[in-house]
Amino acid sequence: MRRRSWLAGALVGVLVSVLAVPPSGASATVDPATAAAKLLLKFMTLEEKVGQLFVVEVYGQAADTVSANNQRLYGVDTPAQVIDKYKPGGVIYFDARRGPDNVRDPRQIATLSNGLQQAAARQRIPVPLLISTDQEGGAVVFRLTAPATSMPGNMALGAAGSTTAAKRSAEVIGTELAAVGINQNYAPVADVNVNPANPVIGVRSVGEDPALVSRIVSAQVDGYHAGGAAAVAKHFPGHGDTAVDSHFGLPEVTHTREQLEAIDLPPFRQAIRSGVDTIMTAHVVLRSVDPSGAPATMSQPILTGLLRNELKYDGLIVTDALDMGGATATYPPNVAPVEAFKAGADQLVLAPQMDVAYNAVLAAVRSGEISQKRLDESVVRILKLKLKRSLFLKRYVNPDRAVQVVGAPQHLADAQSITDRTTTLVRNDAGVLPLAAGPRNVLVTGWGVTTTQTLGAALTKRGQAVTVAETGTTPSAARIAEVVAQAAGNDVVVVSTNNAGSINVATGQPTAAAAAQQAFVRALVATGKPVIVAGMRNPYDIGYLPTAQTYLATYGYTAESVESLVRVLFGEVNPSGKLPVTIPRADGSGALYPFGHGLRYGS
């Protein structure tokens, strides 16, 4: 134990000295982090190097939480024991919806992070952890909830079109993550959403214009860095033109090489120029680069040939989750991690059957299938990132400070201010908006229990007599008739939709939920009452609601999005959001509303 402590202290001391002394003269071209990483590498065993390649999930809210799921997945009881067993390079946090239930409140998250870092510090080589999560902003992919600040999602930021707003949004997220010990965010999404039927990206993308996406993504990288978190651009080489969700299947992107250069690659090129720390792979087939049909995550022509050699990217490459359908459908647990690593990935995220995956990579190195040189290259990249983020010196956080930083008043104010610039007034044919001052009876209906309640409360606060009648995403004919009857006793109807334009890929027809929402809006409009439709997720709904005369796009349903919507309804905020995507006509005959469309009051 004494020897281990002495070695650990000596190594950290050497690393600190290497990083603290600025290079001069002939050595000025040597990156101190690279030199320190290579020095540290010399002391690591093969098993420790392989451990650094893996990013694992752990179950529990504290490092010593006993969970049957940890035993099921890893054969040990607690998160700290998972770190002790595998010595992984990283951990990814999830909320209770996925299962691990790592994130509840700022003090708890900070304490968990410290506990995991302490477990890593007890190792023979005390390499700190990259602690990651998916906090993209918006209402689709996020892990931290209130009191954490809810910033707008990507498409909302695209509607605002402001790099200043995008940078500040990412800075707030990064600041709050760093305060609780999460030092890497799996964001921003750099996909260009050119397919309205995309089931997995949609509002997670900035929009359809590569130049706009590039500007916003670059600003977000800067913002995350300013906040103290490493940034991860995803999903390379682009997931914006797929009709299959890679969580459940393997999509194919049919872009030609020319289309790839024009559409998908510009945001990643810009992210690289902006110094993005990490790029995440996509489980998508791209035959224009790799005719074999291998998903990008397992494709050497895509990860090494395109990303490393052509785009000259030398940062960290991480896989998307290897337990997703896009990976597991073709590659067994002992094959997926080896093939992904051979393709060019450095870190392997959520490999199913960890013992199998770890031993498969270890065996591949021992057999020569993976060279020691190739392994060392990846481990150096992982160590470099940890050194550049100062994790060897600042691996712990202050839980008291975390409570003060997360959800700070200025953060909340900035979130609302930025969100107010995103709401887009798409159609106002009847001139219903802005609503005049004065009391009226308002029926709030449509999708979302929390959404409709929050919307109703905001209207009530403004002196309206509100009735809330939530219908879900797939209202039955009986429920439609019931709520339409209620509309007769109200002056105005506000109805929220959620993907009312979604299409069944197999049939080319609207999904059951979309068809029901479309029928509901038609029935409400037929009452003759003023009907205000709010598309609360993808803005494409209006293409399938031809009778709706008043339509707004919010790109999300956070509390801030709902508040912004109501402010726009009453003219407290003049809508300034512009569509970051083209809205196609339902019959495929062209554009209903072009990219950049957006109405304002008084113009």
C-alpha positions in Angstrom: 0.0 0.0 0.0 2.9 2.4 0.8 4.5 1.7 -2.5 1.2 2.3 -4.3 0.6 5.6 -2.5 4.2 6.7 -3.2 3.9 5.8 -6.9 0.5 7.5 -7.3 1.8 10.7 -5.6 5.0 10.7 -7.6 3.1 10.2 -10.9 0.7 13.0 -10.2 3.6 15.2 -9.1 5.4 14.6 -12.4 2.3 15.2 -14.4 1.7 18.5 -12.6 5.3 19.6 -13.3 5.1 18.7 -16.9 1.9 20.6 -17.4 3.0 23.6 -15.3 6.3 24.3 -17.2 5.7 26.0 -20.5 7.8 24.5 -23.3 10.4 26.6 -24.9 12.9 26.5 -27.7 13.0 23.4 -29.8 10.5 21.7 -27.5 7.9 24.4 -28.0 6.0 22.3 -30.5 5.6 19.4 -28.0 2.1 19.4 -26.4 2.5 19.2 -22.6 -0.6 17.1 -22.3 0.7 14.6 -24.9 4.0 14.4 -23.1 2.4 13.9 -19.8 0.0 11.3 -21.2 2.8 9.3 -22.8 4.7 9.4 -19.5 1.8 8.1 -17.6 1.1 5.4 -20.2 4.5 3.8 -19.4 3.4 2.9 -15.9 0.1 1.3 -16.9 -0.5 -2.4 -17.3 -2.3 -3.9 -20.3 -5.4 -4.4 -18.2 -5.4 -0.8 -17.0 -5.1 0.5 -20.5 -8.0 -1.7 -21.7 -10.1 -0.4 -18.8 -9.7 3.1 -20.0 -11.4 2.3 -23.2 -14.8 1.6 -21.6 -17.6 4.0 -20.5 -20.0 2.2 -18.1 -23.3 2.9 -16.4 -23.6 2.3 -12.7 -26.8 1.8 -10.6 -27.4 4.0 -7.6 -27.3 7.5 -6.2 -24.1 7.1 -4.2 -20.8 5.3 -4.7 -21.6 2.8 -2.0 -25.3 2.2 -3.1 -25.9 -1.6 -3.2 -27.9 -2.5 -6.3 -29.0 -5.9 -7.7 -28.5 -4.4 -11.1 -24.8 -3.8 -10.5 -24.5 -7.4 -9.5 -26.5 -8.5 -12.6 -24.3 -6.5 -15.0 -20.9 -6.6 -13.3 -20.9 -9.2 -10.6 -20.3 -6.6 -7.8 -22.7 -4.6 -5.6 -21.9 -0.9 -5.7 -20.8 1.7 -8.2 -17.4 2.1 -6.4 -16.8 -1.6 -6.8 -17.6 -1.4 -10.6 -14.8 1.2 -10.8 -12.5 -1.0 -8.7 -13.1 -4.0 -10.9 -12.8 -2.6 -14.4 -10.9 0.7 -13.9 -13.0 2.2 -16.7 -12.1 5.5 -18.4 -15.5 6.8 -18.0 -19.0 6.6 -16.4 -22.2 7.8 -17.9 -25.1 9.1 -15.7 -28.8 8.4 -16.4 -31.9 9.3 -14.6 -34.6 6.9 -13.4 -36.2 6.6 -16.8 -33.4 4.4 -18.0 -32.8 2.7 -14.7 -29.5 3.7 -13.1 -31.2 6.6 -11.3 -28.0 8.5 -10.8 -29.3 12.1 -10.9 -31.7 13.5 -8.4 -30.5 16.8 -6.9 -27.3 18.8 -7.1 -25.9 17.7 -3.7 -26.5 14.0 -4.4 -25.0 14.1 -7.9 -21.9 16.0 -6.7 -21.5 13.5 -3.8 -21.8 10.6 -6.2 -19.3 12.1 -8.6 -16.8 12.6 -5.7 -17.4 9.1 -4.5 -16.6 7.6 -8.0 -13.6 9.8 -8.4 -12.4 8.6 -4.9 -12.7 5.0 -6.1 -10.6 5.9 -9.2 -8.1 7.7 -7.0 -7.6 4.5 -4.9 -6.3 2.6 -8.0 -2.7 1.7 -8.5 -2.6 4.4 -11.2 -5.0 7.1 -10.0 -6.5 8.1 -13.3 -9.6 10.3 -12.9 -12.9 9.5 -14.6 -14.6 11.2 -17.4 -18.1 11.5 -16.0 -20.5 12.1 -18.8 -24.2 12.5 -19.5 -26.6 13.5 -22.2 -27.9 17.0 -21.4 -28.7 18.4 -24.9 -31.2 21.1 -23.8 -34.9 21.0 -24.7 -37.4 18.4 -23.7 -36.3 15.3 -25.6 -32.8 14.1 -24.4 -31.9 15.3 -21.0 -30.9 13.7 -17.6 -30.9 16.5 -15.1 -34.2 18.0 -14.2 -35.3 20.8 -11.9 -33.6 22.6 -10.1 -31.3 22.3 -13.1 -31.8 25.0 -15.7 -33.8 23.9 -18.7 -32.2 25.6 -21.7 -33.8 25.4 -25.2 -33.2 22.5 -27.5 -31.2 22.6 -30.7 -34.0 23.4 -33.1 -35.3 26.1 -30.9 -31.8 27.6 -30.9 -31.8 27.3 -34.7 -35.1 29.2 -34.8 -33.4 32.0 -32.7 -30.4 31.9 -35.1 -28.1 33.5 -32.5 -24.6 32.2 -31.9 -24.5 34.4 -28.8 -27.7 32.7 -27.4 -26.3 29.2 -28.4 -23.0 29.8 -26.6 -24.7 31.1 -23.5 -27.1 28.2 -23.4 -24.3 25.7 -23.6 -22.3 27.7 -21.1 -25.1 27.5 -18.5 -25.5 23.7 -19.1 -21.7 23.2 -18.9 -21.4 25.3 -15.7 -24.2 23.3 -14.0 -22.8 20.0 -15.1 -19.3 20.9 -14.0 -20.6 22.0 -10.6 -21.9 18.5 -9.9 -18.8 16.7 -11.2 -20.0 15.9 -14.7 -17.0 16.9 -16.8 -18.2 15.8 -20.3 -21.5 16.4 -22.0 -22.6 14.2 -24.9 -23.6 17.3 -26.9 -24.0 19.2 -29.2 -25.9 17.3 -31.8 -24.3 18.2 -35.1 -26.7 16.3 -37.3 -28.4 18.2 -40.2 -32.1 17.3 -40.1 -33.1 17.2 -43.8 -35.7 14.4 -43.3 -39.0 15.6 -41.8 -39.8 11.9 -41.0 -36.6 11.4 -39.0 -37.8 9.5 -35.8 -34.8 10.0 -33.6 -33.2 13.4 -34.4 -35.9 16.0 -35.3 -35.8 18.9 -32.9 -32.5 17.5 -31.5 -30.9 19.0 -34.6 -30.4 22.8 -35.2 -32.1 22.5 -38.5 -31.7 21.7 -42.2 -29.2 24.3 -43.2 -25.5 23.1 -42.8 -24.2 26.6 -42.4 -26.7 27.4 -39.6 -26.0 24.1 -37.9 -22.3 24.7 -38.2 -22.5 28.2 -36.6 -24.7 27.0 -33.7 -22.6 23.9 -33.1 -19.4 25.9 -33.0 -20.9 28.3 -30.5 -22.1 25.5 -28.3 -18.6 23.9 -28.3 -17.2 27.3 -27.1 -20.0 27.5 -24.5 -19.5 24.1 -23.0 -15.8 24.8 -22.7 -16.5 28.2 -21.0 -18.8 26.4 -18.6 -16.1 23.8 -17.7 -17.3 20.7 -19.6 -15.8 18.8 -22.5 -18.0 18.9 -25.6 -19.0 15.9 -27.8 -20.2 16.5 -31.3 -22.6 13.7 -32.5 -23.5 11.6 -34.5 -20.8 11.2 -37.0 -21.0 11.0 -40.1 -24.5 12.4 -39.7 -27.9 11.0 -38.6 -30.1 13.7 -40.0 -31.5 11.9 -43.0 -32.8 8.6 -41.6 -36.2 7.2 -41.2 -35.2 4.4 -38.7 -34.4 5.0 -35.1 -30.9 3.5 -34.5 -31.9 2.6 -30.9 -34.1 -0.1 -32.4 -32.6 -0.8 -35.9 -29.8 0.0 -38.3 -30.6 3.0 -40.5 -29.0 3.7 -43.8 -28.0 7.1 -45.0 -28.2 7.1 -48.8 -26.3 10.4 -49.4 -23.8 10.4 -52.2 -20.2 11.6 -51.4 -21.1 15.0 -52.8 -24.2 15.2 -50.6 -22.2 14.1 -47.6 -19.7 16.9 -48.2 -22.4 19.5 -48.7 -24.8 18.5 -46.0 -23.5 16.3 -43.2 -19.8 17.1 -42.8 -19.7 20.9 -42.5 -20.9 21.0 -38.8 -18.3 18.4 -37.9 -15.6 20.2 -39.7 -16.5 23.4 -37.9 -16.6 21.6 -34.5 -13.1 20.3 -35.2 -11.9 23.8 -36.0 -13.5 25.0 -32.8 -11.5 22.5 -30.8 -14.3 19.9 -29.9 -12.9 17.4 -27.5 -14.8 14.4 -28.7 -16.8 13.1 -31.6 -19.4 10.4 -31.2 -20.2 7.8 -33.9 -23.6 7.0 -35.4 -25.0 3.5 -35.9 -25.8 4.2 -39.5 -24.8 2.6 -42.8 -23.2 5.0 -45.3 -22.3 3.0 -48.5 -20.9 6.0 -50.3 -17.9 5.8 -48.0 -18.1 2.2 -46.9 -19.8 -0.1 -49.5 -19.6 -3.0 -47.1 -22.7 -1.9 -45.2 -21.0 -1.8 -41.8 -22.4 0.8 -39.5 -20.2 3.8 -39.1 -19.3 2.8 -35.5 -17.7 -0.4 -36.9 -16.4 1.1 -40.2 -12.7 1.8 -40.6 -13.3 3.7 -43.9 -15.6 6.1 -42.0 -13.9 6.5 -38.6 -10.2 6.2 -39.7 -10.4 7.0 -43.4 -12.8 9.8 -43.3 -12.7 11.3 -39.8 -9.1 10.7 -38.9 -7.3 10.9 -42.3 -9.5 13.3 -44.4 -10.9 15.6 -41.7 -7.6 15.5 -39.8 -9.3 14.9 -36.5 -7.0 13.7 -33.7 -9.3 14.1 -30.7 -11.3 11.4 -28.9 -13.8 9.3 -30.8 -16.5 7.6 -28.7 -19.1 5.2 -29.9 -22.8 5.7 -29.5 -24.2 3.2 -27.0 -23.2 -0.3 -28.1 -26.3 -1.7 -26.5 -28.5 0.1 -29.1 -30.3 -2.0 -31.8 -28.1 -0.4 -34.5 -25.1 -2.2 -33.0 -26.5 -5.3 -31.3 -28.6 -6.5 -34.3 -25.5 -7.4 -36.2 -22.6 -7.6 -33.7 -22.5 -10.0 -30.7 -21.2 -8.7 -27.4 -17.7 -10.1 -28.0 -17.5 -8.7 -31.5 -19.0 -5.2 -31.3 -16.3 -3.6 -29.0 -13.4 -5.2 -30.9 -14.8 -4.1 -34.3 -15.6 -0.6 -33.1 -12.1 -0.2 -31.7 -10.4 -1.6 -34.9 -12.5 0.8 -36.9 -11.0 3.8 -35.1 -13.1 4.4 -31.9 -11.2 5.2 -28.7 -13.9 4.7 -26.1 -16.6 2.1 -26.1 -19.9 3.3 -24.5 -22.2 0.9 -22.8 -20.9 -2.3 -24.2 -23.4 -5.1 -23.3 -22.1 -7.9 -21.2 -19.1 -6.0 -19.8 -17.1 -9.0 -18.8 -17.4 -10.4 -22.3 -16.6 -7.1 -23.9 -13.6 -6.3 -21.7 -12.1 -9.8 -22.1 -12.7 -9.7 -25.9 -10.7 -6.5 -26.3 -8.0 -7.8 -23.9 -7.7 -11.0 -25.9 -7.6 -9.1 -29.2 -4.6 -7.1 -28.0 -2.8 -10.2 -26.6 -3.4 -12.1 -29.9 -2.1 -9.2 -32.0 -5.5 -8.6 -33.7 -5.3 -5.2 -32.1 -1.7 -3.9 -31.9 -0.2 -2.5 -28.8 0.6 0.7 -30.8 -3.1 1.1 -31.7 -4.1 0.6 -28.1 -1.6 3.1 -26.8 -2.8 5.7 -29.3 -6.3 5.6 -27.9 -5.2 5.6 -24.3 -3.0 8.6 -24.9 -6.0 10.4 -26.4 -8.1 9.6 -23.3 -5.4 10.7 -20.9 -4.8 13.9 -22.9 -8.4 14.9 -22.6 -8.4 14.3 -18.8 -5.2 16.3 -18.5 -6.5 19.1 -20.6 -9.7 19.3 -18.5 -7.4 19.4 -15.4 -9.1 16.4 -13.9 -5.9 15.1 -12.3 -5.7 18.3 -10.3 -9.5 19.1 -9.9 -11.3 15.8 -9.8 -13.5 16.7 -6.9 -16.3 19.2 -6.6 -17.9 21.1 -3.7 -21.5 19.9 -3.0 -22.3 23.1 -1.3 -21.3 25.1 -4.4 -23.2 22.7 -6.6 -26.4 23.6 -4.8 -25.8 27.3 -5.4 -24.8 27.0 -9.0 -27.4 24.6 -10.3 -30.6 26.5 -11.1 -29.0 29.9 -10.2 -31.4 32.8 -10.7 -29.3 34.3 -13.5 -29.3 30.9 -15.3 -33.1 30.7 -15.1 -33.5 34.3 -16.3 -31.2 33.6 -19.3 -33.1 30.4 -20.1 -36.4 32.3 -20.4 -34.8 35.2 -22.2 -33.3 32.9 -24.8 -36.4 30.8 -25.1 -38.5 33.9 -25.8 -36.5 34.4 -29.0 -37.3 31.0 -30.3 -41.1 30.7 -30.6 -42.1 31.0 -34.2 -45.5 32.3 -35.4 -45.9 30.3 -38.6 -49.6 31.1 -39.5 -51.9 33.9 -38.4 -54.4 33.9 -41.3 -57.4 35.0 -39.2 -55.5 37.7 -37.3 -56.4 36.1 -34.0 -53.0 37.0 -32.5 -52.0 38.8 -30.5 -54.9 38.3 -28.1 -56.4 41.5 -26.8 -56.2 42.2 -23.2 -59.3 41.3 -21.1 -60.8 38.2 -19.6 -62.2 35.4 -21.8 -63.1 31.7 -21.5 -60.2 29.6 -22.9 -60.2 25.8 -23.5 -56.8 24.4 -23.3 -56.6 20.9 -24.8 -54.5 18.5 -26.7 -51.3 16.6 -25.9 -49.5 16.5 -22.6 -50.8 16.4 -19.0 -48.0 18.7 -17.7 -47.9 20.8 -20.8 -51.6 21.6 -20.8 -51.7 22.2 -17.1 -48.7 24.5 -17.3 -50.3 26.3 -20.3 -53.6 26.6 -18.4 -51.8 28.1 -15.3 -50.0 30.7 -17.4 -53.3 31.8 -19.1 -55.1 31.9 -15.7 -52.3 34.1 -14.4 -53.2 36.6 -17.2 -56.9 36.8 -16.1 -58.3 34.1 -18.4 -61.0 31.6 -17.3 -59.4 28.4 -18.3 -60.7 24.9 -18.7 -58.1 22.2 -19.3 -59.0 19.0 -21.2 -56.0 16.9 -22.0 -56.4 14.3 -24.7 -53.1 12.5 -25.1 -51.4 11.9 -28.4 -54.1 9.5 -29.7 -57.5 10.8 -28.7 -60.4 8.4 -29.3 -63.4 9.5 -31.4 -65.4 9.6 -28.2 -62.9 11.9 -26.5 -62.7 14.1 -29.5 -66.5 14.5 -29.5 -66.5 15.2 -25.7 -63.9 18.0 -25.9 -65.3 19.5 -29.1 -68.6 19.9 -27.3 -66.7 21.8 -24.5 -65.3 24.2 -27.1 -68.8 25.6 -27.7 -68.8 27.2 -24.3 -65.4 28.9 -24.7 -64.2 32.0 -26.6 -60.9 30.6 -27.7 -59.3 27.2 -28.0 -55.6 26.5 -27.6 -54.6 23.0 -28.6 -51.1 21.5 -28.3 -49.9 18.9 -30.8 -47.0 16.5 -30.6 -45.8 15.0 -33.9 -49.1 15.3 -35.6 -47.3 14.9 -38.9 -45.5 11.7 -38.0 -45.5 9.0 -40.8 -45.5 5.3 -40.6 -42.4 4.5 -42.7 -43.8 1.1 -43.8 -47.1 2.4 -45.1 -46.3 6.0 -45.9 -49.4 7.0 -44.0 -49.8 9.0 -40.8 -49.3 7.0 -37.6 -52.4 6.3 -35.5 -51.4 9.1 -33.1 -50.9 11.6 -35.9 -54.2 10.7 -37.6 -56.1 11.1 -34.4 -54.5 14.5 -33.7 -55.3 15.7 -37.2 -58.9 14.6 -36.8 -59.1 16.4 -33.5 -57.8 19.7 -34.9 -60.2 19.5 -37.8 -63.1 19.0 -35.5 -62.1 21.9 -33.3 -61.8 24.2 -36.2 -65.2 23.1 -37.5 -66.8 24.6 -34.4 -66.1 28.1 -35.7 -64.3 29.1 -32.6 -60.9 30.7 -32.9 -58.4 27.8 -32.6 -54.8 28.4 -31.8 -52.6 25.3 -32.6 -49.2 25.0 -30.9 -46.8 22.4 -32.3 -44.9 21.4 -29.2 -42.3 19.3 -30.8 -41.4 19.0 -34.5 -42.7 22.0 -36.4 -43.8 19.9 -39.4 -47.3 19.4 -37.9 -48.8 22.4 -39.8 -48.3 20.6 -43.1 -50.9 18.1 -42.0 -53.3 20.6 -40.4 -54.7 22.5 -43.5 -57.7 23.9 -41.7 -55.7 25.4 -38.8 -55.5 29.2 -39.4 -53.3 30.0 -36.4 -50.2 27.9 -35.8 -47.1 28.4 -33.6 -44.0 26.2 -33.3 -42.2 26.0 -29.9 -39.8 23.1 -30.7 -40.2 21.8 -27.1 -42.5 21.7 -24.1 -40.3 22.8 -21.2 -41.9 25.2 -18.8 -39.9 28.0 -20.4 -41.2 27.1 -23.9 -44.8 27.2 -22.6 -44.3 30.5 -20.9 -42.7 31.9 -24.1 -45.7 30.6 -26.1 -48.2 32.5 -23.8 -46.1 35.6 -23.9 -46.3 35.5 -27.7 -50.1 34.9 -27.6 -50.7 38.1 -25.7 -48.1 40.2 -27.5 -45.9 40.5 -24.4 -43.2 39.2 -26.7 -43.1 39.9 -30.4 -42.4 36.5 -32.1 -39.0 36.5 -33.6 -38.2 32.8 -34.3 -37.7 31.7 -37.9 -38.2 28.2 -39.2 -34.8 26.4 -39.3 -36.4 23.8 -41.5 -38.7 23.8 -44.6 -42.3 22.7 -43.9 -43.3 20.4 -46.7 -46.9 20.0 -48.0 -48.4 16.7 -46.9 -49.0 15.6 -50.4 -45.3 16.0 -51.3 -46.0 18.7 -53.8 -43.4 21.1 -52.4 -42.8 23.6 -49.6 -45.7 24.9 -47.6 -43.4 27.3 -45.6 -39.8 27.9 -46.5 -36.7 27.8 -44.4 -36.5 31.2 -42.6 -40.2 31.9 -42.5 -41.6 33.5 -39.4 -44.3 36.2 -38.8 -44.0 39.2 -36.5 -46.7 41.5 -35.1 -47.0 44.9 -36.8 -45.0 44.0 -39.9 
